[in-house]
């Protein structure tokens, strides 16, 4: 169980790192790339909390750039879900082992 959770966390971090690298490669400066990454992080958090979101980017982006961003976000959400599911399973196992908890 712990190995699966460690792998899920590692995968989640790899996705975030990959997205950040993509943004750094595609923007002219690191400040804009980091700002965009933080914006996307907030959007992921809102999505997880099932809050309404509205993604907005400045005009002029290439269609393939947007496709890449949504692909990263999809992978990020899937990794968050897998990590959460494994944590929930781990908690359920602990409760089963110790019914007084």
ChimeraX attribute file (.defattr): number of C-alpha atoms within 10 A of each C-alpha:
attribute: neighborCount
match mode: 1-to-1
recipient: residues
	/A:1	11
	/A:2	10
	/A:3	8
	/A:4	13
	/A:5	17
	/A:6	13
	/A:7	13
	/A:8	19
	/A:9	17
	/A:10	14
	/A:11	18
	/A:12	21
	/A:13	15
	/A:14	14
	/A:15	18
	/A:16	18
	/A:17	12
	/A:18	13
	/A:19	21
	/A:20	19
	/A:21	14
	/A:22	17
	/A:23	21
	/A:24	18
	/A:25	12
	/A:26	12
	/A:27	13
	/A:28	10
	/A:29	11
	/A:30	14
	/A:31	11
	/A:32	13
	/A:33	20
	/A:34	16
	/A:35	12
	/A:36	17
	/A:37	19
	/A:38	13
	/A:39	13
	/A:40	17
	/A:41	15
	/A:42	13
	/A:43	18
	/A:44	19
	/A:45	14
	/A:46	13
	/A:47	13
	/A:48	12
	/A:49	9
	/A:50	9
	/A:51	10
	/A:52	8
	/A:53	12
	/A:54	6
	/A:55	7
	/A:56	8
	/A:57	9
	/A:58	5
	/A:59	6
	/A:60	6
	/A:61	9
	/A:62	8
	/A:63	9
	/A:64	9
	/A:65	13
	/A:66	12
	/A:67	11
	/A:68	13
	/A:69	16
	/A:70	12
	/A:71	12
	/A:72	18
	/A:73	19
	/A:74	13
	/A:75	16
	/A:76	21
	/A:77	17
	/A:78	13
	/A:79	20
	/A:80	19
	/A:81	15
	/A:82	18
	/A:83	21
	/A:84	15
	/A:85	13
	/A:86	17
	/A:87	16
	/A:88	12
	/A:89	13
	/A:90	15
	/A:91	12
	/A:92	12
	/A:93	12
	/A:94	12
	/A:95	12
	/A:96	11
	/A:97	10
	/A:98	9
	/A:99	7
	/A:100	6
	/A:101	7
